[in-house]
Amino acid sequence: MLIAEILRNKGSGVVAVSPGESVAGLLTRLAAHNIGAVVVMHDDRVVGVASERDIVRALDRRGTGLLGEPVSEIMTTGVVTCTTDDTEDTLTVLMTENRIRHVPVLNGGELVGIVSIGDVVKSRISQLEQDRRQLEAYITQG
């Protein structure tokens, strides 16, 4: 399955923040949208990803004073991305090799979505269910 299909099923809305937003503001956005990560954008360019894991690790190292600091202090840079033409299998390998759970999706350099490991798992389960139904139909009609 192509990443474009996953985005069609889940929607392509992306919550993004600027690098200057405070970590406290980031936490508010994560909670309000019930998500685990946001894309960090500057001048319409992806410059990072900030996740719950980034926050927890930074809080452990630096304490609660971190909440007033900018997202740029904790975000993951060197962002791994994919395109709408990539396959689910390719994305799974990418996530596993890079030990990441959220991948921004670009189309022609423009941010068009984000795919999480949960989206991939949901897609795989859906495909397995469809395969099961087809096999059952084949057996009962056979």
N, C-alpha and C positions, 0 to 999 in steps of 0.2 A: 504494500500500500504506500502511496506517495504521501509526503507531509502535507501537501495541498488538501488531501482528503481528510486527514486528521483535523486540520484547521476548519474545513467545512463543517465537520461534525461538532466541534467544540466551540467554534467561533474564533474570530481573529482579534478580539479586543486585547490590548496590551496596556498594562499599567506601567507608566514610565515616570521617572523622577530625574531631576537635574543633579549633577554632582554636588551642588551647593546645598541641597536640602538637608535638614538635620536628620540624624539617626532617629530621633524621637518622631519626627514627621514620617519617616520611612515606616516605623513600627505602626503608626496610625493607619497608613495606607494598606499595609499588609493585613492588618486586622479588619479594616473596613471592607476589603475585597475578598477576604478569606483565601489568601494566596500565600505562597511560600517564597516568592522572589519577584523582583521588579527589574526592568531594564533601565539602565542609567544612560540618559541621552544628553548630548551637548551639540548644539548647532545641527540638529537632525541626524546626528551620528551616534551609533551605539559605542559607548566608551566603557561600559562595565555592566555587571549584573550584581545586584545586592540581594542576598538571601538571608533567611533566618539563621542559617549556619554561620554566615559572615558576622552577623550581629552577636550571636552567642560566643563565638571565638574571641571577638574583640572585647566584649564585656568581661570575659574571663581574664584577659590580659590587662585591660585598662580600667575596669570598673565603670560605675554608672555615670561618671563625668563624660563618658563617650556619647551620651544621649544628645548633648548639645553640639557635638561636632558634625561636620559635613559627611554625607554619604561617601564622598570621594576617599575618606580616610579608611573605610572598611570594605568598599566594593571590590569585587574580583575584576581585574583587568585582563587583557589578553583573552577576550571573550571568544569562545568557540561558537560558531553559528552554523546554520544549515540553510538550504533553500527549499522552496516549495516543490522542486523537482527531485529532491532526495527521497530515498525510500525509508520506510520505518526500520528496516534491517540495518541500513547504513547509520541511521540515527542511534539505534541501540548500541552499535559498536562504538560510535563516537562518545556516547554518554559513559559507557563502561570504561573505555580506555582513558578518558579524561576525568573520571570519577566526578561527574557533574549530573545534576538533576533537572536543570532548566537550560534550554537552548533557544535563543532568539532565532526567528526565521526571517530571512531576507529574500527579497525578490527584486532583482536589479539594484541592489544596494539599499533598498528601502525596507524598513522594518514593517513586516506584515503580520507578525504573530509571535507567539512563544509556545514551545512545546515542553511539557514536563514529563518526567518518567511516569507519572500517573496517567497522563494522556496516552502514552505508548502502551502501558499495561491495559488500559481500558480498550484501546483499539485491538490489541491482541486477543483479549477475552471475547470481544464482539466477533472477531473473525473465527475464533474457535467455535463459538455458539452457532454461527452461520454454517460452518463446515459440519457440525454435528447434526443440524436440522436437515441438511442436504443428504447426509449419509442415512439418516433415519428414513427419509422419504424414498431414497433409492432402495433400501432394504424392504420396506413395507410395500412398495410398488412392484418389486422385482419378482 
